[in-house]
Amino acid sequence: MKLSDLFLSAGIVVWPLLLFSLVSIALVAERSIFWSSILQKQEPIIQKALKLCRSDWYSAIKLLQKNSSLPLARIFLEAMELERPNPIEFSLALESAAQAELPLLRRFNTIFDTIVAVSPLLGLLGTVLGLMNSFASLKLGDIGSSNTVGVTGGISEALASTVLGLVVAIFTLLFSNIFRGFYRRQTALIREYGGRLELLHRKHYERERSSKT
């Protein structure tokens, strides 16, 4: 069966399934661009910034400002741009900035979950409606006659909606799980690099206090 025939035979539920598929493709494309940019650029920039923090705190800030499109750079800047914070204030600034970034990292997860859950149900609904229409056209006296061929053909067509629903759900689930993996990796990096930055700030803070005394 051709793809066009599959869509035509799926019945009325093909329209919400088509909408779901278009939304899913658009969001997958957006998230793919978003994560590819982060995965390619972020770690080298952050590691370089942490090295600079050991010797030149303000050069590290300038580097992060040039790369403020990266989530970790924005988190670090929220704390590093404070006016002479103590370690507690610095830690709180990092934590609050990280919490503000998390919704951006898991953006569209709810939409992905909705598409994965609803698409198979829409497919099943289309199948049930197709079966109802097929059996409604069958008369009791036609059982065992050649007229039942149309019924079996109708059943085959009714199953097309289930196929489409499963295809949309599987496609969306696959990419949704990939993006969730990226999100978990990103939260782990935020904790790791955030802890390293706190240690560097504490040393920087104690060095400034000792130089004043």
TAURNOR-V510715 format. One record per residue. N is the residue number from 1. RES is the residue in three letters. PSI is psi in radians with two decimals (* if undefined). OMEGA is omega in whole degrees, -180 to 180 (NA if undefined). D_LAST is the distance of its C-alpha to the last C-alpha in Angstrom with 2 decimals. Layout:
n=(N	N)
res=(RES	RES)
psi=(PSI	PSI)
omega=(OMEGA	OMEGA)
d_last=(D_LAST	D_LAST)
This chain:
n=(1	2	3	4	5	6	7	8	9	10	11	12	13	14	15	16	17	18	19	20	21	22	23	24	25	26	27	28	29	30	31	32	33	34	35	36	37	38	39	40	41	42	43	44	45	46	47	48	49	50	51	52	53	54	55	56	57	58	59	60	61	62	63	64	65	66	67	68	69	70	71	72	73	74	75	76	77	78	79	80	81	82	83	84	85	86	87	88	89	90	91	92	93	94	95	96	97	98	99	100	101	102	103	104	105	106	107	108	109	110	111	112	113	114	115	116	117	118	119	120	121	122	123	124	125	126	127	128	129	130	131	132	133	134	135	136	137	138	139	140	141	142	143	144	145	146	147	148	149	150	151	152	153	154	155	156	157	158	159	160	161	162	163	164	165	166	167	168	169	170	171	172	173	174	175	176	177	178	179	180	181	182	183	184	185	186	187	188	189	190	191	192	193	194	195	196	197	198	199	200	201	202	203	204	205	206	207	208	209	210	211	212	213)
res=(MET	LYS	LEU	SER	ASP	LEU	PHE	LEU	SER	ALA	GLY	ILE	VAL	VAL	TRP	PRO	LEU	LEU	LEU	PHE	SER	LEU	VAL	SER	ILE	ALA	LEU	VAL	ALA	GLU	ARG	SER	ILE	PHE	TRP	SER	SER	ILE	LEU	GLN	LYS	GLN	GLU	PRO	ILE	ILE	GLN	LYS	ALA	LEU	LYS	LEU	CYS	ARG	SER	ASP	TRP	TYR	SER	ALA	ILE	LYS	LEU	LEU	GLN	LYS	ASN	SER	SER	LEU	PRO	LEU	ALA	ARG	ILE	PHE	LEU	GLU	ALA	MET	GLU	LEU	GLU	ARG	PRO	ASN	PRO	ILE	GLU	PHE	SER	LEU	ALA	LEU	GLU	SER	ALA	ALA	GLN	ALA	GLU	LEU	PRO	LEU	LEU	ARG	ARG	PHE	ASN	THR	ILE	PHE	ASP	THR	ILE	VAL	ALA	VAL	SER	PRO	LEU	LEU	GLY	LEU	LEU	GLY	THR	VAL	LEU	GLY	LEU	MET	ASN	SER	PHE	ALA	SER	LEU	LYS	LEU	GLY	ASP	ILE	GLY	SER	SER	ASN	THR	VAL	GLY	VAL	THR	GLY	GLY	ILE	SER	GLU	ALA	LEU	ALA	SER	THR	VAL	LEU	GLY	LEU	VAL	VAL	ALA	ILE	PHE	THR	LEU	LEU	PHE	SER	ASN	ILE	PHE	ARG	GLY	PHE	TYR	ARG	ARG	GLN	THR	ALA	LEU	ILE	ARG	GLU	TYR	GLY	GLY	ARG	LEU	GLU	LEU	LEU	HIS	ARG	LYS	HIS	TYR	GLU	ARG	GLU	ARG	SER	SER	LYS	THR)
psi=(2.29	2.77	-0.68	-0.70	-0.62	-0.74	-0.74	-0.54	-0.03	-0.18	-2.82	-0.47	-0.12	-0.48	-0.85	-0.57	-0.66	-0.71	-0.78	-0.72	-0.69	-0.75	-0.77	-0.78	-0.74	-0.76	-0.63	-0.73	-0.76	-0.80	-0.57	-0.76	-0.75	-0.88	-0.58	-0.66	-0.75	-0.82	-0.52	-0.64	-0.58	-0.92	-0.80	-0.67	-0.79	-0.72	-0.69	-0.70	-0.70	-0.64	-0.71	-0.57	-0.44	-0.48	-0.63	1.61	-0.69	-0.51	-0.61	-0.69	-0.76	-0.70	-0.75	-0.61	-0.60	-0.35	0.69	-0.07	-0.23	2.39	-0.81	-0.60	-0.74	-0.68	-0.81	-0.71	-0.60	-0.63	-0.71	-0.41	0.01	2.64	1.74	1.05	2.60	2.97	-0.60	-0.81	-0.68	-0.75	-0.72	-0.67	-0.73	-0.76	-0.77	-0.66	-0.67	-0.73	-0.59	-0.49	-0.47	-0.75	-0.56	-0.57	-0.56	0.45	2.47	0.04	-0.66	-0.68	-0.74	-0.80	-0.69	-0.78	-0.75	-0.67	-0.67	-0.58	-0.85	-0.58	-0.68	-0.70	-0.74	-0.68	-0.75	-0.66	-0.77	-0.77	-0.70	-0.72	-0.69	-0.75	-0.67	-0.81	-0.42	-0.50	-0.06	2.18	2.67	-0.66	-0.20	-0.13	2.22	-0.10	3.13	-0.27	-0.32	-0.18	-0.69	-0.58	-0.80	-0.63	-0.65	-0.63	-0.75	-0.74	-0.65	-0.60	-0.25	-0.62	-0.63	-0.72	-0.83	-0.73	-0.73	-0.67	-0.81	-0.76	-0.75	-0.77	-0.83	-0.72	-0.70	-0.91	-0.57	-0.74	-0.61	-0.79	-0.59	-0.65	-0.73	-0.69	-0.78	-0.69	-0.69	-0.71	-0.62	-0.71	-0.63	-0.77	-0.75	-0.97	-0.54	-0.72	-0.69	-0.66	-0.66	-0.72	-0.73	-0.68	-0.69	-0.74	-0.73	-0.73	-0.78	-0.59	-0.71	-0.68	-0.72	-0.58	-0.51	-0.53	*)
omega=(178	-180	179	177	179	179	-177	-176	-176	177	-173	-177	179	-176	174	177	176	177	178	-179	179	177	-179	180	-180	-179	176	178	-180	-180	179	177	-179	-176	178	178	-180	-176	-179	-169	-162	-174	177	-179	-177	178	177	179	179	176	179	-179	-179	-176	-175	-176	-174	174	176	178	179	178	180	178	177	-179	-176	175	-179	-178	-179	177	179	179	-180	-178	179	-179	-174	-179	175	-179	177	180	171	-176	180	179	179	180	179	179	177	-177	-179	178	179	178	179	-179	-174	178	178	-179	180	-179	178	179	-180	179	177	-179	180	180	-180	-177	-171	-175	178	179	176	177	178	177	178	179	180	179	178	178	178	180	-179	-178	178	180	-178	177	-176	-179	-178	-177	-179	179	-179	-180	-179	178	178	179	180	176	178	177	178	179	-179	-179	-180	180	177	178	-180	179	179	179	180	-178	-179	178	-178	-180	-180	-178	177	179	176	-180	176	176	176	-180	179	177	-178	178	176	179	178	178	-178	-177	176	177	178	179	178	178	179	178	179	177	178	-179	-180	178	179	180	-180	179	179	-180	NA)
d_last=(82.67	80.92	77.62	79.34	82.05	79.44	77.86	81.25	82.47	79.36	80.54	78.61	75.39	74.94	73.39	70.40	69.98	70.03	67.41	65.22	65.63	64.66	61.58	60.60	61.04	59.01	56.10	56.20	56.04	53.07	51.11	52.04	50.62	47.46	46.80	47.85	45.26	42.47	43.64	43.97	40.76	38.05	37.02	36.60	34.50	32.20	31.82	30.99	28.40	26.73	26.67	25.10	22.33	21.11	20.52	21.07	20.54	22.24	25.22	25.81	25.98	28.50	30.55	30.78	31.76	34.61	35.80	35.36	38.94	37.80	36.96	33.93	32.53	32.89	31.28	28.20	27.94	28.04	24.74	23.06	23.86	22.09	19.42	16.08	17.75	16.38	18.41	21.07	21.72	21.86	24.34	26.44	26.70	27.90	30.38	31.83	32.23	33.97	36.31	37.20	38.17	40.36	43.34	43.49	43.63	46.47	48.29	52.12	52.14	54.14	56.68	57.08	57.67	60.22	62.15	62.24	63.53	66.00	67.58	69.56	70.70	71.98	73.77	75.37	76.40	78.10	79.94	81.19	82.38	84.12	85.86	87.00	88.53	90.20	91.82	92.76	94.98	96.72	99.97	101.24	104.37	102.34	100.83	101.99	103.25	101.99	100.24	97.48	96.26	94.58	92.77	91.36	90.30	88.60	86.73	85.48	84.29	82.65	80.50	79.03	76.70	75.29	74.70	72.85	70.72	69.72	68.96	66.62	64.88	64.49	63.14	60.57	59.58	59.03	56.53	54.92	54.11	52.72	50.37	49.33	48.43	46.25	44.58	43.85	42.44	40.23	38.83	38.06	36.18	34.18	33.06	32.42	30.50	28.71	27.39	26.28	24.47	22.66	21.45	20.28	18.47	16.71	15.49	14.59	12.74	10.73	10.12	8.88	6.49	5.19	5.50	3.79	0.00)
